[in-house]
């Protein structure tokens, strides 16, 4: 047993992370997976790093709850952030989760998503034209971050001249989900929820007065509900509109940014994708596995239960490390290697079970169109300076990536 790895696992504290960890968490994840895969942290929570333990937790919704009221009450207090994060789809259990998910999935049907491809291609090509005119680009601001905001804006039919605040609101709200939240981050997050709700109240009122086409306009579909009379309450409607933006924004931005950087750092795989563009679907899956946009999930035990040979008491907060599970050699051959043709690739970037990401088909489409068309337009692109990481542990991506087009 490697003494250094054992010491690294023993000293791991999710609330006291080093700059080296934010730059590259995978050596730490490997040390934990090999030495303390069910790691008890100083704050009483448990940190999971093995693939099989995550799958067990995801699929046992009876013993591992997604309801965050108990966990978030001391974290946020009686604030807009608490109301938002305990109302949105991802942080609820069945039957509330099932009802809300069914309505959202109805609005994100395969037919609806297939109908978005033409507009998505036009959006991406327009961004590529603007980048070509400049002769260089900042991968995140000029490209990766611009795509999901426009896609979700189109889904909710937000007028183009009203979309400017959406990204900042999303980043502020998601930033407050980090393991440690500073008072400044909490203040930004609460203001973002308040401002976003105020805007959505106006948008929903306008849409009620003038409904859109429910086959294309997700907001109209959510307002109208199902034919059997199933509808969201006003509170559920507003907070799950925020959830749709947040869930589809930063994670998809990270997928595109992480993917293009991974190709740059693995020139053999970049050339392979240039030579075989039909590999784009498996390439996107590998990007999701290799640098998972969302690295952490959370559950709380509802009863005493054994997991991975460790007995957990009821009320134990459990952190699921997706980034570690997606590099578990028990599931993935040579997991540290970036392989755009990897198959099978049963990664957990979208979770699994009842809470599997409702928008994963849309994220896959955005990633495939964005990355394939960027590579076809600029096959000789290269990262031209030091990329700046986002400084988060839950969401892994870049704040900026300078790029030369050559």
Order of alpha helices (4+ residues) and beta strands (2+ residues): alpha-alpha-alpha-beta-beta-alpha-beta-alpha-alpha-alpha-alpha-alpha-beta-alpha-alpha-alpha-alpha-alpha-alpha-alpha-beta-beta-beta-beta-alpha-alpha-beta-beta-beta-beta
